[in-house]
Amino acid sequence: MRNKFLGTGESGYHPFRKIKVVISGLKYAIRYDLSVTYKLLLSTVVLLIFFFFRQWVDFLLLAAATALMLQAELFNSAIEATCDFITTKESEKIKVIKDISAAAAGICILLWSVILIIESWRVVRLIVQ
């Protein structure tokens, strides 16, 4: 693995390379982590509904909550993968690290869920009226 800080990578900032890495990581997470996939799909559907009904504040609030939730899920997946790479044996220390990581993701998921439910309810009431 090349690393610019260790002197083994290319120098300079290349935004297209960074974007390619971001997309690659997101594709991997969507393909192999079901929790990321279904939350992203659900958010996309609701965001499209908000966009269609021109509910901009709801759209932006849910987009921000979705980004926060997705970021926490990706960090959680990366931390778990790193722990599994370090050791495959049962370890109380690794368990604590994974539990803390899951707790951080859980807090973001709770916030995302509350915003999703409240804002969806508001839009449903708007449609019914």
PyMOL commands that place a pseudoatom at each C-alpha (Angstrom):
pseudoatom trace, name=CA, resn=MET, resi=1, chain=A, elem=C, hetatm=0, pos=[0.000, 0.000, 0.000]
pseudoatom trace, name=CA, resn=ARG, resi=2, chain=A, elem=C, hetatm=0, pos=[1.403, 3.353, -0.986]
pseudoatom trace, name=CA, resn=ASN, resi=3, chain=A, elem=C, hetatm=0, pos=[1.450, 6.122, 1.590]
pseudoatom trace, name=CA, resn=LYS, resi=4, chain=A, elem=C, hetatm=0, pos=[2.537, 9.689, 0.916]
pseudoatom trace, name=CA, resn=PHE, resi=5, chain=A, elem=C, hetatm=0, pos=[3.435, 10.244, 4.580]
pseudoatom trace, name=CA, resn=LEU, resi=6, chain=A, elem=C, hetatm=0, pos=[5.857, 7.313, 4.550]
pseudoatom trace, name=CA, resn=GLY, resi=7, chain=A, elem=C, hetatm=0, pos=[7.418, 8.426, 1.273]
pseudoatom trace, name=CA, resn=THR, resi=8, chain=A, elem=C, hetatm=0, pos=[6.066, 5.428, -0.627]
pseudoatom trace, name=CA, resn=GLY, resi=9, chain=A, elem=C, hetatm=0, pos=[3.323, 7.244, -2.542]
pseudoatom trace, name=CA, resn=GLU, resi=10, chain=A, elem=C, hetatm=0, pos=[2.968, 9.935, -5.122]
pseudoatom trace, name=CA, resn=SER, resi=11, chain=A, elem=C, hetatm=0, pos=[3.234, 13.518, -4.036]
pseudoatom trace, name=CA, resn=GLY, resi=12, chain=A, elem=C, hetatm=0, pos=[0.650, 16.182, -4.728]
pseudoatom trace, name=CA, resn=TYR, resi=13, chain=A, elem=C, hetatm=0, pos=[-3.084, 16.368, -4.365]
pseudoatom trace, name=CA, resn=HIS, resi=14, chain=A, elem=C, hetatm=0, pos=[-5.155, 14.596, -6.992]
pseudoatom trace, name=CA, resn=PRO, resi=15, chain=A, elem=C, hetatm=0, pos=[-8.888, 15.212, -6.437]
pseudoatom trace, name=CA, resn=PHE, resi=16, chain=A, elem=C, hetatm=0, pos=[-10.016, 12.678, -9.051]
pseudoatom trace, name=CA, resn=ARG, resi=17, chain=A, elem=C, hetatm=0, pos=[-7.970, 9.955, -7.371]
pseudoatom trace, name=CA, resn=LYS, resi=18, chain=A, elem=C, hetatm=0, pos=[-9.535, 10.886, -4.019]
pseudoatom trace, name=CA, resn=ILE, resi=19, chain=A, elem=C, hetatm=0, pos=[-13.032, 10.746, -5.516]
pseudoatom trace, name=CA, resn=LYS, resi=20, chain=A, elem=C, hetatm=0, pos=[-12.241, 7.352, -7.040]
pseudoatom trace, name=CA, resn=VAL, resi=21, chain=A, elem=C, hetatm=0, pos=[-11.147, 6.035, -3.622]
pseudoatom trace, name=CA, resn=VAL, resi=22, chain=A, elem=C, hetatm=0, pos=[-14.314, 7.405, -1.969]
pseudoatom trace, name=CA, resn=ILE, resi=23, chain=A, elem=C, hetatm=0, pos=[-16.549, 5.770, -4.575]
pseudoatom trace, name=CA, resn=SER, resi=24, chain=A, elem=C, hetatm=0, pos=[-14.631, 2.506, -4.302]
pseudoatom trace, name=CA, resn=GLY, resi=25, chain=A, elem=C, hetatm=0, pos=[-15.052, 2.419, -0.525]
pseudoatom trace, name=CA, resn=LEU, resi=26, chain=A, elem=C, hetatm=0, pos=[-18.751, 3.236, -0.745]
pseudoatom trace, name=CA, resn=LYS, resi=27, chain=A, elem=C, hetatm=0, pos=[-19.298, 0.532, -3.383]
pseudoatom trace, name=CA, resn=TYR, resi=28, chain=A, elem=C, hetatm=0, pos=[-17.539, -1.999, -1.168]
pseudoatom trace, name=CA, resn=ALA, resi=29, chain=A, elem=C, hetatm=0, pos=[-19.628, -1.019, 1.870]
pseudoatom trace, name=CA, resn=ILE, resi=30, chain=A, elem=C, hetatm=0, pos=[-22.881, -1.201, -0.092]
pseudoatom trace, name=CA, resn=ARG, resi=31, chain=A, elem=C, hetatm=0, pos=[-21.962, -4.565, -1.608]
pseudoatom trace, name=CA, resn=TYR, resi=32, chain=A, elem=C, hetatm=0, pos=[-20.774, -6.281, 1.574]
pseudoatom trace, name=CA, resn=ASP, resi=33, chain=A, elem=C, hetatm=0, pos=[-22.497, -4.539, 4.503]
pseudoatom trace, name=CA, resn=LEU, resi=34, chain=A, elem=C, hetatm=0, pos=[-26.267, -5.083, 4.536]
pseudoatom trace, name=CA, resn=SER, resi=35, chain=A, elem=C, hetatm=0, pos=[-26.827, -2.489, 7.268]
pseudoatom trace, name=CA, resn=VAL, resi=36, chain=A, elem=C, hetatm=0, pos=[-25.273, 0.216, 5.089]
pseudoatom trace, name=CA, resn=THR, resi=37, chain=A, elem=C, hetatm=0, pos=[-27.194, -0.948, 2.004]
pseudoatom trace, name=CA, resn=TYR, resi=38, chain=A, elem=C, hetatm=0, pos=[-30.711, -0.960, 3.394]
pseudoatom trace, name=CA, resn=LYS, resi=39, chain=A, elem=C, hetatm=0, pos=[-30.297, 2.322, 5.286]
pseudoatom trace, name=CA, resn=LEU, resi=40, chain=A, elem=C, hetatm=0, pos=[-28.917, 4.025, 2.200]
pseudoatom trace, name=CA, resn=LEU, resi=41, chain=A, elem=C, hetatm=0, pos=[-31.750, 2.678, 0.029]
pseudoatom trace, name=CA, resn=LEU, resi=42, chain=A, elem=C, hetatm=0, pos=[-34.428, 3.730, 2.515]
pseudoatom trace, name=CA, resn=SER, resi=43, chain=A, elem=C, hetatm=0, pos=[-32.914, 7.199, 2.828]
pseudoatom trace, name=CA, resn=THR, resi=44, chain=A, elem=C, hetatm=0, pos=[-32.685, 7.557, -0.947]
pseudoatom trace, name=CA, resn=VAL, resi=45, chain=A, elem=C, hetatm=0, pos=[-36.373, 6.712, -1.393]
pseudoatom trace, name=CA, resn=VAL, resi=46, chain=A, elem=C, hetatm=0, pos=[-37.478, 9.159, 1.302]
pseudoatom trace, name=CA, resn=LEU, resi=47, chain=A, elem=C, hetatm=0, pos=[-35.115, 11.857, 0.017]
pseudoatom trace, name=CA, resn=LEU, resi=48, chain=A, elem=C, hetatm=0, pos=[-36.588, 11.482, -3.463]
pseudoatom trace, name=CA, resn=ILE, resi=49, chain=A, elem=C, hetatm=0, pos=[-40.092, 11.882, -2.025]
pseudoatom trace, name=CA, resn=PHE, resi=50, chain=A, elem=C, hetatm=0, pos=[-39.059, 15.025, -0.149]
pseudoatom trace, name=CA, resn=PHE, resi=51, chain=A, elem=C, hetatm=0, pos=[-37.388, 16.345, -3.279]
pseudoatom trace, name=CA, resn=PHE, resi=52, chain=A, elem=C, hetatm=0, pos=[-40.479, 15.602, -5.384]
pseudoatom trace, name=CA, resn=PHE, resi=53, chain=A, elem=C, hetatm=0, pos=[-42.781, 17.421, -2.948]
pseudoatom trace, name=CA, resn=ARG, resi=54, chain=A, elem=C, hetatm=0, pos=[-40.326, 20.326, -2.650]
pseudoatom trace, name=CA, resn=GLN, resi=55, chain=A, elem=C, hetatm=0, pos=[-39.858, 19.883, 1.096]
pseudoatom trace, name=CA, resn=TRP, resi=56, chain=A, elem=C, hetatm=0, pos=[-36.399, 21.455, 1.138]
pseudoatom trace, name=CA, resn=VAL, resi=57, chain=A, elem=C, hetatm=0, pos=[-35.868, 21.777, 4.888]
pseudoatom trace, name=CA, resn=ASP, resi=58, chain=A, elem=C, hetatm=0, pos=[-36.976, 18.177, 5.406]
pseudoatom trace, name=CA, resn=PHE, resi=59, chain=A, elem=C, hetatm=0, pos=[-34.770, 17.095, 2.510]
pseudoatom trace, name=CA, resn=LEU, resi=60, chain=A, elem=C, hetatm=0, pos=[-31.690, 18.852, 3.881]
pseudoatom trace, name=CA, resn=LEU, resi=61, chain=A, elem=C, hetatm=0, pos=[-32.274, 17.669, 7.459]
pseudoatom trace, name=CA, resn=LEU, resi=62, chain=A, elem=C, hetatm=0, pos=[-32.654, 14.051, 6.357]
pseudoatom trace, name=CA, resn=ALA, resi=63, chain=A, elem=C, hetatm=0, pos=[-29.673, 14.348, 4.003]
pseudoatom trace, name=CA, resn=ALA, resi=64, chain=A, elem=C, hetatm=0, pos=[-27.496, 15.580, 6.888]
pseudoatom trace, name=CA, resn=ALA, resi=65, chain=A, elem=C, hetatm=0, pos=[-28.761, 12.830, 9.220]
pseudoatom trace, name=CA, resn=THR, resi=66, chain=A, elem=C, hetatm=0, pos=[-28.194, 10.225, 6.499]
pseudoatom trace, name=CA, resn=ALA, resi=67, chain=A, elem=C, hetatm=0, pos=[-24.640, 11.442, 5.929]
pseudoatom trace, name=CA, resn=LEU, resi=68, chain=A, elem=C, hetatm=0, pos=[-23.942, 11.278, 9.677]
pseudoatom trace, name=CA, resn=MET, resi=69, chain=A, elem=C, hetatm=0, pos=[-25.459, 7.789, 9.954]
pseudoatom trace, name=CA, resn=LEU, resi=70, chain=A, elem=C, hetatm=0, pos=[-23.587, 6.535, 6.899]
pseudoatom trace, name=CA, resn=GLN, resi=71, chain=A, elem=C, hetatm=0, pos=[-20.313, 7.950, 8.170]
pseudoatom trace, name=CA, resn=ALA, resi=72, chain=A, elem=C, hetatm=0, pos=[-20.788, 6.238, 11.546]
pseudoatom trace, name=CA, resn=GLU, resi=73, chain=A, elem=C, hetatm=0, pos=[-21.679, 2.925, 9.858]
pseudoatom trace, name=CA, resn=LEU, resi=74, chain=A, elem=C, hetatm=0, pos=[-18.608, 3.113, 7.626]
pseudoatom trace, name=CA, resn=PHE, resi=75, chain=A, elem=C, hetatm=0, pos=[-16.332, 3.892, 10.580]
pseudoatom trace, name=CA, resn=ASN, resi=76, chain=A, elem=C, hetatm=0, pos=[-17.909, 1.036, 12.533]
pseudoatom trace, name=CA, resn=SER, resi=77, chain=A, elem=C, hetatm=0, pos=[-17.351, -1.378, 9.640]
pseudoatom trace, name=CA, resn=ALA, resi=78, chain=A, elem=C, hetatm=0, pos=[-13.748, -0.207, 9.210]
pseudoatom trace, name=CA, resn=ILE, resi=79, chain=A, elem=C, hetatm=0, pos=[-12.989, -0.555, 12.922]
pseudoatom trace, name=CA, resn=GLU, resi=80, chain=A, elem=C, hetatm=0, pos=[-14.522, -4.033, 13.056]
pseudoatom trace, name=CA, resn=ALA, resi=81, chain=A, elem=C, hetatm=0, pos=[-12.591, -5.115, 9.962]
pseudoatom trace, name=CA, resn=THR, resi=82, chain=A, elem=C, hetatm=0, pos=[-9.361, -3.756, 11.440]
pseudoatom trace, name=CA, resn=CYS, resi=83, chain=A, elem=C, hetatm=0, pos=[-9.963, -5.608, 14.713]
pseudoatom trace, name=CA, resn=ASP, resi=84, chain=A, elem=C, hetatm=0, pos=[-10.699, -8.838, 12.826]
pseudoatom trace, name=CA, resn=PHE, resi=85, chain=A, elem=C, hetatm=0, pos=[-7.530, -8.342, 10.795]
pseudoatom trace, name=CA, resn=ILE, resi=86, chain=A, elem=C, hetatm=0, pos=[-5.419, -7.845, 13.910]
pseudoatom trace, name=CA, resn=THR, resi=87, chain=A, elem=C, hetatm=0, pos=[-6.632, -11.010, 15.617]
pseudoatom trace, name=CA, resn=THR, resi=88, chain=A, elem=C, hetatm=0, pos=[-9.192, -13.718, 15.004]
pseudoatom trace, name=CA, resn=LYS, resi=89, chain=A, elem=C, hetatm=0, pos=[-9.007, -14.943, 18.610]
pseudoatom trace, name=CA, resn=GLU, resi=90, chain=A, elem=C, hetatm=0, pos=[-11.559, -14.030, 21.259]
pseudoatom trace, name=CA, resn=SER, resi=91, chain=A, elem=C, hetatm=0, pos=[-10.309, -10.941, 23.086]
pseudoatom trace, name=CA, resn=GLU, resi=92, chain=A, elem=C, hetatm=0, pos=[-12.045, -8.846, 25.715]
pseudoatom trace, name=CA, resn=LYS, resi=93, chain=A, elem=C, hetatm=0, pos=[-10.160, -5.745, 24.537]
pseudoatom trace, name=CA, resn=ILE, resi=94, chain=A, elem=C, hetatm=0, pos=[-11.268, -6.246, 20.924]
pseudoatom trace, name=CA, resn=LYS, resi=95, chain=A, elem=C, hetatm=0, pos=[-14.837, -6.816, 22.138]
pseudoatom trace, name=CA, resn=VAL, resi=96, chain=A, elem=C, hetatm=0, pos=[-14.791, -3.499, 24.012]
pseudoatom trace, name=CA, resn=ILE, resi=97, chain=A, elem=C, hetatm=0, pos=[-13.421, -1.683, 20.932]
pseudoatom trace, name=CA, resn=LYS, resi=98, chain=A, elem=C, hetatm=0, pos=[-16.128, -3.203, 18.718]
pseudoatom trace, name=CA, resn=ASP, resi=99, chain=A, elem=C, hetatm=0, pos=[-18.849, -2.446, 21.269]
pseudoatom trace, name=CA, resn=ILE, resi=100, chain=A, elem=C, hetatm=0, pos=[-17.813, 1.202, 21.537]
pseudoatom trace, name=CA, resn=SER, resi=101, chain=A, elem=C, hetatm=0, pos=[-17.732, 1.484, 17.758]
pseudoatom trace, name=CA, resn=ALA, resi=102, chain=A, elem=C, hetatm=0, pos=[-21.190, -0.085, 17.514]
pseudoatom trace, name=CA, resn=ALA, resi=103, chain=A, elem=C, hetatm=0, pos=[-22.487, 2.279, 20.211]
pseudoatom trace, name=CA, resn=ALA, resi=104, chain=A, elem=C, hetatm=0, pos=[-21.299, 5.305, 18.228]
pseudoatom trace, name=CA, resn=ALA, resi=105, chain=A, elem=C, hetatm=0, pos=[-23.022, 3.980, 15.118]
pseudoatom trace, name=CA, resn=GLY, resi=106, chain=A, elem=C, hetatm=0, pos=[-26.125, 3.161, 17.162]
pseudoatom trace, name=CA, resn=ILE, resi=107, chain=A, elem=C, hetatm=0, pos=[-26.444, 6.725, 18.438]
pseudoatom trace, name=CA, resn=CYS, resi=108, chain=A, elem=C, hetatm=0, pos=[-26.276, 8.060, 14.870]
pseudoatom trace, name=CA, resn=ILE, resi=109, chain=A, elem=C, hetatm=0, pos=[-28.767, 5.444, 13.684]
pseudoatom trace, name=CA, resn=LEU, resi=110, chain=A, elem=C, hetatm=0, pos=[-31.161, 6.421, 16.476]
pseudoatom trace, name=CA, resn=LEU, resi=111, chain=A, elem=C, hetatm=0, pos=[-30.951, 10.091, 15.478]
pseudoatom trace, name=CA, resn=TRP, resi=112, chain=A, elem=C, hetatm=0, pos=[-31.423, 9.167, 11.799]
pseudoatom trace, name=CA, resn=SER, resi=113, chain=A, elem=C, hetatm=0, pos=[-34.440, 6.991, 12.658]
pseudoatom trace, name=CA, resn=VAL, resi=114, chain=A, elem=C, hetatm=0, pos=[-36.123, 9.710, 14.715]
pseudoatom trace, name=CA, resn=ILE, resi=115, chain=A, elem=C, hetatm=0, pos=[-35.603, 12.304, 11.974]
pseudoatom trace, name=CA, resn=LEU, resi=116, chain=A, elem=C, hetatm=0, pos=[-36.757, 9.858, 9.295]
pseudoatom trace, name=CA, resn=ILE, resi=117, chain=A, elem=C, hetatm=0, pos=[-39.960, 9.016, 11.185]
pseudoatom trace, name=CA, resn=ILE, resi=118, chain=A, elem=C, hetatm=0, pos=[-40.845, 12.595, 12.167]
pseudoatom trace, name=CA, resn=GLU, resi=119, chain=A, elem=C, hetatm=0, pos=[-40.140, 14.102, 8.766]
pseudoatom trace, name=CA, resn=SER, resi=120, chain=A, elem=C, hetatm=0, pos=[-41.873, 11.263, 6.908]
pseudoatom trace, name=CA, resn=TRP, resi=121, chain=A, elem=C, hetatm=0, pos=[-44.927, 11.693, 9.123]
pseudoatom trace, name=CA, resn=ARG, resi=122, chain=A, elem=C, hetatm=0, pos=[-44.996, 15.413, 8.311]
pseudoatom trace, name=CA, resn=VAL, resi=123, chain=A, elem=C, hetatm=0, pos=[-44.876, 14.726, 4.583]
pseudoatom trace, name=CA, resn=VAL, resi=124, chain=A, elem=C, hetatm=0, pos=[-47.568, 12.031, 4.805]
pseudoatom trace, name=CA, resn=ARG, resi=125, chain=A, elem=C, hetatm=0, pos=[-49.844, 14.490, 6.645]
pseudoatom trace, name=CA, resn=LEU, resi=126, chain=A, elem=C, hetatm=0, pos=[-49.128, 17.072, 3.948]
pseudoatom trace, name=CA, resn=ILE, resi=127, chain=A, elem=C, hetatm=0, pos=[-50.059, 14.612, 1.191]
pseudoatom trace, name=CA, resn=VAL, resi=128, chain=A, elem=C, hetatm=0, pos=[-53.258, 13.468, 2.919]
pseudoatom trace, name=CA, resn=GLN, resi=129, chain=A, elem=C, hetatm=0, pos=[-54.520, 17.036, 3.432]
for i in range(1, 129): cmd.bond("trace and resi %d" % i, "trace and resi %d" % (i + 1))
show_as sticks, trace
zoom trace
